[in-house]
């Protein structure tokens, strides 16, 4: 498939989550992204309370440092701040307090994920609605990977009708998460449910496999 110039989901910041451990590894990712035609990468380090607490100020600092390194290496890519936030009932309040990072720090859209469990969280709709009341659009990361959504196309139609957005993984089309996820992401894209695309790369290899 063809993609645009922006990778909306990438774990490129060094030493903050399960992505690269060093600037050397981050620069290798930036080079690989540039070779694929990306000029903009939205860094989306994980945020999960008590596990991986990458707050907004931390991300802003790390993005500045990485962009300095990328410029010095003359790689034609710019990194923008973002975050992949594990949803929980406390997330809306943290967003209200501006402690969490939105996509490109614009305060209009936020990339969120659900636990990869077999069941739909009971609080899912309520939390998404609370985020929307803040004037922030939730963008659900890699919906094709959630077991409780894979057999429930009606959920996509219901969420879509209330203006929830979705971000698909390029690697799902390549079959990284199995045939079921592959078929679902293709179907969702054909029906116009996918608003953003991302690599979800955690290493240089993540780009090489696209």
BAFI-3210 file (N, C-alpha, C; in Angstrom, 3 decimals, decimal comma, padded with zeros to 6 digits):
// residues 210
n [1|2|3|4|5|6|7|8|9|10|11|12|13|14|15|16|17|18|19|20|21|22|23|24|25|26|27|28|29|30|31|32|33|34|35|36|37|38|39|40|41|42|43|44|45|46|47|48|49|50|51|52|53|54|55|56|57|58|59|60|61|62|63|64|65|66|67|68|69|70|71|72|73|74|75|76|77|78|79|80|81|82|83|84|85|86|87|88|89|90|91|92|93|94|95|96|97|98|99|100|101|102|103|104|105|106|107|108|109|110|111|112|113|114|115|116|117|118|119|120|121|122|123|124|125|126|127|128|129|130|131|132|133|134|135|136|137|138|139|140|141|142|143|144|145|146|147|148|149|150|151|152|153|154|155|156|157|158|159|160|161|162|163|164|165|166|167|168|169|170|171|172|173|174|175|176|177|178|179|180|181|182|183|184|185|186|187|188|189|190|191|192|193|194|195|196|197|198|199|200|201|202|203|204|205|206|207|208|209|210]
n.u [000,831|000,278|001,527|001,236|003,200|003,527|004,143|002,075|002,253|004,679|007,379|009,927|011,492|014,368|015,014|012,684|010,492|009,432|010,802|013,569|016,835|018,881|020,311|021,616|020,193|017,700|018,281|018,863|016,326|015,068|016,428|015,635|012,902|012,910|013,860|011,641|010,036|008,855|008,552|007,754|007,471|005,475|006,185|005,236|005,398|004,685|002,135|001,237|-000,344|001,543|003,170|004,477|005,196|005,147|004,989|003,696|005,635|008,046|008,084|008,143|010,699|012,368|011,756|012,777|015,547|016,018|015,370|017,417|019,604|018,890|018,932|021,670|022,672|021,811|019,434|016,506|014,045|011,505|010,665|007,707|005,811|003,901|001,789|001,038|-001,609|-002,605|-005,838|-007,839|-010,072|-009,089|-007,821|-009,164|-009,160|-006,413|-005,787|-007,323|-005,898|-003,706|-001,498|-000,886|000,198|-001,031|-001,721|000,856|000,947|-001,208|-003,610|-006,028|-006,481|-006,026|-004,011|-005,029|-005,109|-006,523|-006,518|-005,094|-007,089|-009,469|-012,010|-014,300|-013,617|-015,609|-015,896|-015,309|-016,819|-017,777|-015,409|-014,282|-016,269|-016,006|-013,509|-014,038|-015,770|-013,980|-013,211|-011,439|-010,478|-010,679|-008,389|-008,322|-005,861|-004,564|-007,081|-007,625|-006,323|-007,595|-009,210|-011,884|-013,074|-012,692|-014,646|-016,864|-018,231|-020,212|-019,511|-017,564|-019,093|-020,835|-019,071|-017,857|-019,996|-020,246|-018,113|-015,614|-012,215|-009,932|-006,759|-004,793|-002,406|000,333|001,775|-000,084|-001,421|000,514|000,351|001,403|000,115|-001,430|-003,818|-006,493|-006,507|-005,325|-007,240|-009,300|-008,287|-007,974|-010,617|-011,765|-010,413|-011,297|-013,927|-013,749|-013,122|-010,626|-008,660|-006,105|-002,741|-000,084|003,251|003,828|006,320|009,016|011,635|014,447|014,037|011,294|010,503|011,805|010,333|008,019]
n.v [-001,189|002,372|005,042|008,157|011,111|011,141|009,418|008,338|006,962|005,905|004,482|005,997|007,524|007,475|005,227|005,526|003,850|000,666|000,887|002,061|001,943|003,745|006,808|006,193|003,966|005,187|007,044|005,298|004,295|006,636|007,062|004,784|005,289|007,595|006,528|005,178|007,193|008,809|011,971|013,141|012,188|011,099|010,897|008,488|007,579|005,112|005,646|004,667|004,493|004,073|002,249|003,030|006,045|008,473|011,638|014,785|016,931|015,552|014,239|016,398|017,454|015,262|014,940|017,320|016,954|014,676|015,619|017,493|015,745|014,364|016,421|017,056|014,719|014,931|013,837|013,645|014,110|015,033|014,966|014,819|015,622|013,215|010,660|007,367|006,424|004,415|003,596|004,383|004,864|007,211|008,796|010,952|013,119|013,614|014,466|016,784|018,326|018,833|017,186|015,067|014,047|015,191|014,485|015,784|017,789|019,503|019,553|018,688|016,101|012,793|009,946|006,797|003,666|000,412|-002,124|-005,235|-007,379|-010,097|-009,179|-006,445|-003,404|-002,346|000,319|001,645|003,170|005,292|006,592|007,390|009,172|011,117|012,168|013,329|015,362|017,173|018,430|017,085|014,792|011,340|009,032|005,860|003,502|000,995|-000,719|-003,162|-005,083|-005,703|-008,205|-008,226|-006,536|-007,623|-009,359|-007,828|-005,830|-003,995|-002,381|-000,702|000,752|002,011|003,506|004,990|006,509|008,292|009,862|008,939|008,319|006,229|004,560|002,769|000,055|-000,175|-002,547|-004,480|-004,968|-006,353|-008,709|-009,097|-009,431|-011,627|-013,464|-012,814|-010,216|-008,953|-009,253|-007,791|-005,136|-004,429|-004,572|-002,578|-000,328|-000,255|000,403|002,932|003,505|003,964|006,528|007,479|006,420|004,342|003,209|001,916|001,252|-000,043|-000,254|-000,181|-002,365|-002,559|-000,737|-001,772|-004,013|-003,147]
n.w [000,000|-000,357|001,558|003,377|004,104|006,798|009,778|012,114|014,482|016,443|018,192|018,897|020,575|022,615|025,294|026,869|026,845|025,624|023,283|021,271|022,818|022,788|021,394|019,067|018,107|017,754|015,739|013,671|013,222|012,322|009,914|008,483|008,311|006,732|004,352|003,515|002,759|004,647|006,183|008,464|011,799|014,354|017,594|019,822|022,699|025,199|027,648|030,766|033,762|036,681|035,464|033,036|032,913|031,035|030,999|029,691|029,764|029,915|027,442|025,619|026,123|025,432|022,717|021,638|022,115|020,519|017,948|017,602|017,409|015,076|013,165|013,257|012,218|009,686|008,640|006,773|008,360|010,653|014,045|015,939|018,906|020,738|022,133|023,290|024,920|027,538|028,156|030,980|033,768|034,961|033,109|031,629|033,516|033,853|031,283|031,220|033,023|031,537|031,677|030,108|026,826|023,752|020,238|018,372|020,205|020,070|021,344|020,363|019,356|020,576|020,962|021,874|023,655|024,296|026,884|025,860|026,031|026,341|026,682|026,369|027,979|030,718|031,211|028,886|026,870|028,431|029,312|026,865|026,049|028,049|027,460|024,998|025,815|026,765|024,554|023,022|020,573|020,695|019,369|018,497|018,858|016,679|016,206|015,075|016,514|018,866|020,569|021,377|019,620|017,148|016,208|016,086|014,240|014,478|016,627|015,580|013,810|015,570|017,207|015,205|014,317|016,348|016,084|016,945|016,276|014,362|014,303|012,164|011,919|009,747|009,664|010,261|007,920|006,619|007,899|010,454|012,927|012,632|010,590|010,996|012,089|009,935|007,854|009,018|009,274|006,622|005,759|007,398|006,472|003,823|004,259|005,161|007,828|008,938|010,035|010,545|009,917|011,041|011,820|014,195|014,972|016,865|016,625|014,316|012,694|012,686|010,759|008,546|007,973|006,817]
ca.u [000,000|000,970|001,221|001,585|004,522|003,515|003,942|001,339|002,401|006,040|008,100|011,269|012,262|015,236|015,066|011,487|009,539|009,977|011,392|015,037|017,512|019,929|020,145|022,090|019,069|016,663|018,709|018,693|014,898|014,771|016,944|014,765|011,643|013,165|013,986|010,282|009,346|008,303|009,271|007,259|007,218|004,892|006,687|004,110|005,793|003,592|001,804|000,355|-000,137|002,215|003,986|005,320|004,579|005,756|004,132|003,861|006,893|009,131|008,061|008,601|012,156|013,004|011,584|013,751|016,877|016,123|015,403|018,778|020,459|018,498|019,467|023,122|022,935|021,299|018,363|015,383|012,853|011,233|009,867|006,707|005,402|002,634|001,821|000,053|-002,088|-003,449|-007,047|-008,353|-011,025|-008,438|-007,169|-009,760|-008,715|-005,019|-005,830|-007,850|-004,812|-002,642|-000,338|-000,636|000,503|-001,926|-000,990|001,572|000,747|-002,184|-004,753|-007,270|-006,615|-005,147|-003,913|-005,300|-005,223|-007,198|-005,808|-005,277|-007,779|-010,522|-013,305|-014,407|-013,689|-016,948|-015,870|-014,752|-017,617|-017,841|-014,133|-014,171|-017,180|-015,434|-012,426|-014,673|-016,319|-012,871|-012,893|-010,333|-010,957|-009,910|-007,983|-008,038|-004,740|-004,641|-008,315|-007,634|-005,639|-008,399|-010,024|-013,303|-013,572|-012,467|-015,879|-017,979|-018,199|-021,169|-018,834|-016,921|-020,139|-021,342|-018,040|-017,672|-021,124|-020,070|-016,904|-014,353|-011,336|-009,124|-005,432|-004,395|-000,982|000,783|002,250|-001,224|-001,694|001,542|000,063|002,193|-000,712|-002,267|-004,700|-007,751|-006,244|-005,059|-008,518|-010,101|-007,778|-008,286|-012,051|-012,008|-009,914|-012,199|-015,178|-013,479|-013,041|-009,273|-008,388|-004,660|-001,926|001,201|004,097|003,957|007,678|009,759|013,040|014,707|013,430|009,877|010,347|012,299|009,322|006,850]
ca.v [000,000|003,645|005,829|009,558|011,498|011,190|008,212|008,852|006,102|005,367|004,503|006,346|008,206|006,490|005,019|005,940|002,734|-000,560|001,210|002,080|002,191|004,750|007,706|005,467|003,171|006,118|007,592|004,229|004,284|007,826|006,816|003,792|005,966|008,486|005,697|004,802|008,392|009,604|013,187|013,498|011,059|011,468|010,014|008,123|006,680|004,622|006,161|003,811|004,867|003,107|001,333|003,779|007,355|009,507|012,814|015,740|017,681|014,617|013,989|017,608|017,530|014,187|015,225|018,363|016,341|013,783|016,425|018,029|014,663|014,083|017,507|016,900|013,563|015,302|012,930|014,517|013,732|015,809|014,240|015,628|014,961|012,508|009,645|006,291|006,417|003,299|004,152|003,977|005,886|008,437|009,507|012,254|014,159|013,933|015,273|018,095|019,034|018,977|016,401|014,067|014,590|014,949|014,363|017,003|018,755|020,496|019,560|018,399|014,660|012,034|008,527|005,984|002,228|-000,388|-003,357|-006,303|-008,454|-010,759|-008,539|-004,997|-002,772|-001,854|001,781|002,152|004,235|006,428|007,307|008,051|010,319|012,145|012,814|014,179|016,537|018,107|018,994|016,298|013,631|010,118|008,243|004,537|002,869|-000,381|-001,417|-004,518|-005,988|-005,985|-009,403|-007,939|-005,778|-008,333|-010,010|-006,921|-004,692|-003,005|-001,431|000,314|001,623|002,843|004,472|005,890|007,437|009,309|010,611|008,389|008,026|005,023|004,537|001,418|-000,240|-000,687|-003,925|-005,397|-005,337|-007,339|-009,957|-009,246|-009,827|-012,745|-013,312|-012,181|-008,779|-008,491|-009,125|-006,739|-003,800|-004,175|-004,297|-001,272|000,699|-000,196|001,035|004,313|003,680|004,282|007,951|007,684|005,221|004,418|002,012|001,310|000,712|000,072|-000,428|-000,056|-003,532|-002,281|-000,070|-002,655|-005,027|-002,558]
ca.w [000,000|-000,328|002,740|003,250|004,588|008,261|010,578|013,258|015,666|016,409|019,468|018,433|021,616|023,274|026,732|027,614|026,910|025,050|021,990|021,227|024,091|022,626|020,257|017,887|017,614|017,292|014,448|012,682|012,903|011,522|008,554|007,846|008,002|005,598|003,152|003,108|002,302|005,739|006,567|009,793|012,689|015,643|018,646|020,690|023,783|026,033|028,978|031,564|035,155|037,527|034,662|032,087|033,083|030,199|031,014|028,592|029,832|029,589|026,001|024,931|026,262|024,674|021,285|021,286|022,076|019,369|016,723|017,487|016,918|013,694|012,333|013,185|011,355|008,359|008,226|006,391|009,124|011,864|015,033|016,637|020,147|020,852|023,172|023,192|026,298|027,955|028,748|032,281|034,205|035,445|032,007|031,306|034,441|033,527|030,066|031,603|033,703|030,535|032,076|029,081|025,502|022,625|018,981|017,987|021,288|019,619|022,235|019,635|019,157|021,456|020,619|023,057|023,429|025,309|027,230|024,874|026,744|025,578|026,917|026,270|029,300|031,023|031,269|027,627|026,256|029,347|029,294|025,566|026,067|028,924|026,711|023,984|026,486|026,935|023,247|022,467|019,829|020,901|018,209|019,047|018,162|016,169|016,612|014,526|017,433|020,055|020,358|021,597|018,473|015,892|015,749|016,386|013,326|014,953|017,507|014,743|013,273|016,667|017,562|014,071|014,238|017,383|015,723|017,424|015,147|014,479|013,682|011,799|011,784|008,452|009,810|010,294|006,531|006,267|008,593|011,676|014,072|012,254|009,434|011,396|012,172|008,571|007,148|009,633|008,959|005,210|005,706|008,015|005,559|002,660|004,681|005,548|009,271|009,384|009,841|010,638|009,759|011,721|011,767|015,526|015,013|018,115|016,271|012,879|012,050|012,514|009,462|007,488|007,680|006,160]
c.u [000,872|000,573|001,652|002,959|004,622|003,263|003,329|001,513|003,763|006,702|009,581|012,108|013,094|015,050|013,838|010,428|010,194|010,515|012,910|015,638|018,530|019,608|020,614|020,950|017,947|017,013|018,596|017,229|014,535|015,251|016,041|013,429|011,801|013,264|012,627|009,464|008,701|009,177|008,855|006,976|006,632|005,357|005,567|004,553|004,590|003,393|000,836|000,660|000,492|003,129|004,987|004,764|005,348|004,797|004,550|005,226|008,091|009,225|008,557|010,120|012,849|012,878|012,576|015,154|017,048|016,162|016,767|019,714|020,162|019,025|020,975|023,518|022,439|020,315|017,125|014,049|012,725|010,320|008,949|006,246|004,023|002,751|000,790|-000,406|-002,985|-004,660|-007,360|-009,291|-010,392|-007,851|-007,835|-009,292|-007,275|-004,931|-006,325|-006,768|-003,605|-001,354|000,054|-000,493|-000,564|-001,097|-000,454|001,379|-000,250|-003,431|-006,073|-007,533|-005,627|-005,193|-004,062|-005,350|-005,968|-006,295|-006,108|-005,879|-008,881|-011,846|-013,220|-014,479|-015,064|-017,030|-015,496|-015,531|-017,652|-016,561|-013,935|-015,062|-016,629|-014,290|-012,998|-015,263|-015,246|-012,519|-011,738|-010,907|-010,102|-009,633|-007,542|-006,967|-005,058|-005,886|-008,364|-007,030|-006,484|-009,354|-011,513|-013,904|-013,524|-013,726|-017,105|-017,901|-019,171|-020,538|-018,163|-017,954|-020,691|-020,326|-017,851|-018,771|-021,039|-018,721|-015,646|-013,508|-010,487|-007,804|-005,045|-002,889|-000,672|001,135|001,110|-001,581|-000,689|001,341|000,796|001,379|-001,699|-003,249|-006,006|-007,601|-005,996|-006,361|-009,338|-009,599|-008,056|-009,762|-012,376|-011,563|-010,847|-013,513|-014,983|-013,380|-011,660|-008,933|-006,897|-003,964|-000,594|001,958|004,037|005,337|008,306|011,264|013,200|014,031|011,938|009,574|010,769|011,243|008,087|006,890]
c.v [001,248|004,380|007,266|009,850|011,490|009,813|008,665|008,036|005,434|005,527|004,743|007,038|007,191|006,442|005,392|004,842|001,492|-000,355|001,209|002,448|003,321|005,666|007,047|004,654|004,067|006,701|006,546|004,118|005,463|007,650|005,837|004,413|006,872|007,703|005,246|006,003|009,221|010,830|013,665|012,223|011,596|010,442|009,753|007,138|006,278|005,499|005,182|004,091|003,731|002,157|002,096|005,204|008,448|010,695|013,804|016,428|016,797|014,430|015,197|017,719|016,491|014,403|016,287|017,779|015,469|014,566|017,078|016,973|014,338|015,157|017,373|015,743|013,787|014,273|013,778|014,131|014,675|014,998|015,220|014,888|014,321|011,523|008,579|005,992|005,211|003,850|003,534|005,087|007,200|009,296|010,845|013,384|014,569|014,757|016,682|018,949|019,257|018,267|015,383|014,728|014,200|014,863|015,721|018,134|019,849|020,556|019,221|016,909|013,947|010,561|007,700|004,509|001,589|-001,549|-004,440|-007,530|-009,032|-010,004|-007,020|-004,399|-002,150|-000,332|002,429|003,342|005,479|007,255|008,034|009,289|011,454|012,882|013,766|015,447|017,584|018,814|018,297|015,054|012,397|009,418|006,887|003,849|001,420|-001,149|-002,862|-005,543|-006,379|-007,146|-009,093|-007,077|-006,580|-008,987|-009,122|-005,677|-003,604|-001,969|-000,328|001,292|002,544|003,906|005,491|006,927|008,521|010,004|010,174|008,045|006,795|005,179|003,094|001,272|-000,760|-002,165|-004,930|-005,861|-006,374|-008,660|-010,161|-009,797|-010,935|-012,414|-012,594|-010,667|-008,194|-008,271|-007,963|-005,355|-003,446|-003,828|-002,922|-000,139|000,861|000,504|002,461|004,564|004,129|005,724|008,264|006,340|005,419|003,118|001,220|000,673|000,966|-000,032|-000,197|-001,189|-003,314|-001,569|-000,987|-003,676|-004,465|-002,782]
c.w [000,000|000,949|002,505|003,814|006,109|008,864|011,906|014,533|015,605|017,773|019,177|019,503|022,399|024,787|027,532|027,728|026,322|023,642|022,058|022,581|024,003|021,457|018,971|017,276|017,090|015,933|013,346|012,276|012,010|010,085|007,808|007,459|006,788|004,298|002,631|002,649|003,392|005,987|007,959|010,578|013,983|016,674|019,644|021,776|024,625|027,269|029,621|033,022|035,952|036,795|033,804|032,014|032,337|030,101|029,926|028,621|029,505|028,083|025,224|024,970|025,397|023,167|020,833|021,167|020,827|018,066|016,525|016,914|015,461|012,754|012,171|012,276|009,929|007,798|007,948|007,034|010,320|012,776|015,765|017,890|020,064|021,996|022,841|024,611|026,557|028,702|030,109|032,740|034,663|034,328|031,676|032,225|034,157|032,251|030,373|032,251|032,798|030,965|031,012|027,721|024,486|021,347|018,545|018,998|020,913|020,495|021,581|019,457|020,083|021,070|021,886|022,670|024,585|025,713|026,193|025,564|025,866|025,649|026,784|027,670|029,537|030,964|029,940|027,069|027,131|029,301|027,967|025,509|026,928|028,239|025,674|024,593|026,773|025,632|022,567|021,796|020,137|019,565|018,751|018,207|017,818|016,610|016,140|015,483|018,641|019,793|020,453|020,493|017,178|015,334|015,938|015,512|013,762|015,865|016,707|014,200|014,357|017,052|016,448|013,979|015,298|017,246|016,452|016,204|015,437|013,738|013,416|011,696|010,382|008,552|009,889|008,897|006,052|007,000|009,897|012,836|013,728|011,147|009,782|011,469|010,788|007,804|007,698|009,248|007,507|005,059|006,272|007,105|004,364|002,996|005,198|007,036|009,755|009,012|009,828|010,428|010,481|011,620|013,071|015,669|016,379|017,869|014,773|012,116|011,806|011,212|008,315|007,062|006,984|004,661]
res [x|x|x|x|x|x|x|x|x|x|x|x|x|x|x|x|x|x|x|x|x|x|x|x|x|x|x|x|x|x|x|x|x|x|x|x|x|x|x|x|x|x|x|x|x|x|x|x|x|x|x|x|x|x|x|x|x|x|x|x|x|x|x|x|x|x|x|x|x|x|x|x|x|x|x|x|x|x|x|x|x|x|x|x|x|x|x|x|x|x|x|x|x|x|x|x|x|x|x|x|x|x|x|x|x|x|x|x|x|x|x|x|x|x|x|x|x|x|x|x|x|x|x|x|x|x|x|x|x|x|x|x|x|x|x|x|x|x|x|x|x|x|x|x|x|x|x|x|x|x|x|x|x|x|x|x|x|x|x|x|x|x|x|x|x|x|x|x|x|x|x|x|x|x|x|x|x|x|x|x|x|x|x|x|x|x|x|x|x|x|x|x|x|x|x|x|x|x|x|x|x|x|x|x|x|x|x|x|x|x]
***
